[in-house]
Amino acid sequence: MIKDDNFYKNILENIYDGVYFVDRDRKILYWNRGAEGITGFQSSEVVGKSCADNILIHVDDFGNQLCISKCPLSDTMSDLVPRNVEVYLHHKHGYRVPVSVCTNPMLDLSGKVIGAVEIFSDNSPKLAITQKIKELEKMALLDPLTELANRRYIESNIQTKLDEMHRYGRPFGILFM
């Protein structure tokens, strides 16, 4: 078993994902190189500051700022429930970065909460793939000139309505103009 703390720190410093630790007051104690790369903030700029100061300005899909009221890290320290959320963070250069965030409480030997860890990864590739899938679905189901439903779309919808009719007894009609 390896007991060298530098070994573990070296591992944390060399992973692609962002990792940071906070104490109970949400003061940042550690910020790895992955976090630097994803956020643009150097360790020296954030260590010692509180993540509650809204450094990363985490927001959800609706633009709600999470650092102030619905912070997953703070919630995890309160109820000891690890969380996985997809949010956006504010990059140092002003643009939003979609990230997948995992939070876990850190406990001392007696089981008392001493802080939490957040691990986050850039979600841009996943978001790009999701957007491309939506574009391809649109291309497959709509006429490119009129943007009206094509035969494939109509057949799919009719099949769905037929299934609902058989399952729930819901009648339906079709009107072509």
Phi, psi and omega in degrees: 000136181274128181246006182278114180299329179296328178300312181291320177297320178298320177298310181300322181290337187252013174266153183289325182292151174281137178225131170215152180247145174231156174272187182300332180271008181066025173281130183286124182257333183211142182214114185273175181294328176299319177296321177299315183294320183284323186261337185085351179271127176285154179306318182296339181275340186241331181297131182097344177265160179270136176293342175291346176286004175066042179298312184268348180046058176301130175228153177269187181298339182263003179086006179288129179284121185273334185296335184271316187237325185240047185290119179300325180294315179295317179298320179297320178292329182286314186248001178063019180261118176298148182232148172232116181224155174249121184221184173242144173241161181267115177287152180306328182270012169099354180257162180272144177237122175287130181226152171259123187246134172238129178241144178218142177286152172249129184242150173277183184297335180271359179090008179276140180291126177245355180162203180205163176238140174239130175243128181223149179228151180295125182259008183303314180300319179296318179296319179296319179294317179299317178296318180296320178299317179298319178297316180294321176299317178298315180297325182283336188249346183238146175291131184294331182279309186265343186059026173269159180299138177265183183301318181300317179296314181297315179299319179296315180293320178297318179298319177299315180294322177297317177299316179296321180297316180291321184283315188246356181074023181273116177285160177208165178229163178234133179232117176253135180231000000 
